């Protein structure tokens, strides 16, 4: 078990061994979740985002909508 201490500003240090394992770099953003009596930190790294991509299985509907919106925006500009 690894422990750390919070500062007066509520900051904590994530030990280097864990930062290396999860590819946490300076400026990495985190998703913070409260679950029962726990605080869960999930680093939003490129690897994590790639892993989560496609989980909602929109079958291309979302992509189609986004492309249509982009086309509308381009038509308004040009």
C-alpha positions in Angstrom: 0.0 0.0 0.0 1.3 3.4 -0.9 0.3 6.5 1.0 0.6 10.3 0.4 -0.3 13.5 2.3 -2.5 16.3 1.2 -1.3 19.9 1.4 -3.3 22.9 2.8 -4.5 23.5 -0.8 -5.8 19.9 -1.1 -3.0 18.8 -3.4 -1.6 15.4 -3.3 1.6 13.8 -4.8 1.2 10.7 -6.9 4.3 8.6 -6.4 6.6 8.3 -9.4 6.1 4.5 -9.7 2.4 5.0 -10.2 2.9 8.0 -12.5 5.2 6.0 -14.8 2.8 3.0 -14.8 -0.2 5.1 -15.8 1.8 7.5 -18.1 0.9 10.5 -16.0 2.8 13.6 -17.1 2.8 17.3 -16.1 -0.7 18.7 -17.0 -2.5 15.4 -17.2 -6.2 15.9 -16.4 -8.1 13.6 -14.1 -11.7 12.4 -13.9 -12.7 12.4 -10.2 -15.5 10.2 -9.0 -17.0 9.8 -5.5 -18.3 6.3 -4.9 -19.6 5.2 -1.5 -16.6 6.0 0.8 -14.0 6.3 -1.9 -12.5 9.0 -4.1 -11.5 7.6 -7.5 -9.0 9.4 -9.8 -8.8 8.3 -13.4 -6.1 9.9 -15.5 -7.4 11.2 -18.8 -4.4 10.1 -20.9 -4.4 9.4 -24.6 -4.3 5.7 -23.8 -7.4 5.9 -21.6 -9.3 7.9 -24.2 -8.5 5.4 -26.9 -9.5 2.6 -24.7 -12.9 4.3 -24.0 -13.5 5.2 -27.6 -16.4 3.3 -29.1 -18.0 2.2 -25.8 -21.3 3.8 -26.6 -21.7 2.0 -29.9 -23.6 4.7 -31.7 -23.2 2.7 -35.0 -21.9 5.8 -36.8 -24.9 8.0 -36.0 -22.9 10.4 -33.8 -20.2 10.8 -36.4 -22.8 11.4 -39.1 -24.4 14.1 -37.0 -21.1 15.8 -36.3 -20.1 15.8 -39.9 -23.4 17.3 -40.9 -23.0 20.0 -38.3 -19.5 20.8 -39.6 -20.9 21.1 -43.2 -23.6 23.5 -42.0 -21.0 25.6 -40.2 -18.8 25.7 -43.3 -21.8 26.8 -45.5 -22.6 29.6 -43.1 -19.0 30.9 -43.2 -18.4 30.6 -46.9 
